[in-house]
Amino acid sequence: MTRIKRGYIARRRRNKIRLVTASFQGARSRLSRTITQHKIRALVSAHQDRGRQKRDFRRLWITRINAVIRSNKLYYNYSGLIHNLYKGQLLLNRKILAQIAILNRNCLYMISNEILK
């Protein structure tokens, strides 16, 4: 039986995987088996961190809104503001409210006064 040489196909496949892991250190960027394992792990971590990033930004927006509301000495806190927003059917998400709170506090005060009426 003749010997089958399939060198360049396997090398091409491995080089394609190596492009993804070029920034890894040590064996993680050189050995084929560890490259595939750590590439999978990196993709899993990236997927988890996208969800974590959404949570972190939401926490940041809530903190900013709460700080501005309390510094204004309004007689309700963040949860009261959000509750009254929904009661008054003013649908503003937390990202927009946080931007308004930082960039234009007077506008946020107008919104809160509109809710109180």
C-alpha positions, 0 to 999 in steps of 0.5 A: 500500500502506498503512503498517503501524504496529506501534509498541506491540508492539515497544516492549513487547518492548523495555521487557520486556528493559529491565527486566532490564538497568535496573541496567546503565550507559551504552548497556547500559541504553539501546540495544536491541541492546546491551541484548540482547547484554549480557543474554545475557552476564549470563545466561552469567556467572550460569550460570558463577558458580553452578558456580564458587560450588559449587567455592569452597564445597567448597574452603572446607569442605575447608580448614576441616576440614583446619585443625581436624584438624591443630590437634588434632595427630591423626596424619593429615591431611584426606585420611586422615580422608576415606579412613577415613570411607569405610572406616568407612562413616560417610557425612558430607559435607564441608559437615556435617563443616565445620559440626561442625568449627567449631561443635562440635570435640569432636564431630569429635574423637569422630568421628575417634576412632571411625574410629581404633578 
